[in-house]
Amino acid sequence: MTTPDHQPSEPQPPVPTAKDRIHRSPAAIAGGVVMLAIILWLGFDALFNGHGRTPWLALAALILVVPLVVTFTLRPAVYVGEDRLRVRNPFRVITLPWGEIAALRSGYSNEVVAKSGTKYQLWAVPVSLRARKRAARRQARAEAAAHDGGRSGGPGTRAGAGPGLGRGARGGGEPSVPARAEADQIMEDLRETLERRGQEPSAQGEIAVRWAYEIAAPAVAGAVLLVILLAVG
């Protein structure tokens, strides 16, 4: 009896890597879109309907203002990967391996602190004191409702109401979780990722900082053109 020849196993496809999670500020994006719409409307109106030096002044103003609006509203983002954190701020892109991050701090602004002591602000995750107050009020209401629900679940509970289901609990069985502002929750997730990935060999390396010259150059060109036009006028 002969045994079949051993067939070489087919190469396995590479394991797909997890995509980076992206955090951006919806309020900044919405504000940037509105500002761009107004600026472009006024600028193009002056550009095509203006007389004398007005079209040139409008062109210089557009070249100066549009990149700045995009830079401070639409551009900021935070990319969270398994091996590194990439922070895209208005004029810089900072790539930080998790092993080089010492802490993630929240105060009046959110920032990442490198082990070298350098601090980088997270523009895409702005702190909102109003959102924190709203979250605190929601948490207080939830605690008060849970307290009332616990009291109503005693002997005086209506017949037909299931055990442990009072006014503080919903019929859908939603878990009672602390209410937090969105930015604070994002920072907590980043801290958990740092704790989980900070010691991994693949999450080590050097911090890389790249300046966004593609954003700064048009704004500088527009400023220079606007100054020249105003000076010769």
PyMOL commands that set and color helices and strands:
alter all, ss='L'
color gray80, all
select helices_A, chain A and resi 26-49+54-74+98-100+129-152+182-197+201-203+213-232
alter helices_A, ss='H'
color red, helices_A
select strands_A, chain A and resi 21-23+77-80+84-88+92-97+101-106+110-114+119-121+208-211
alter strands_A, ss='S'
color yellow, strands_A
deselect
rebuild
show_as cartoon
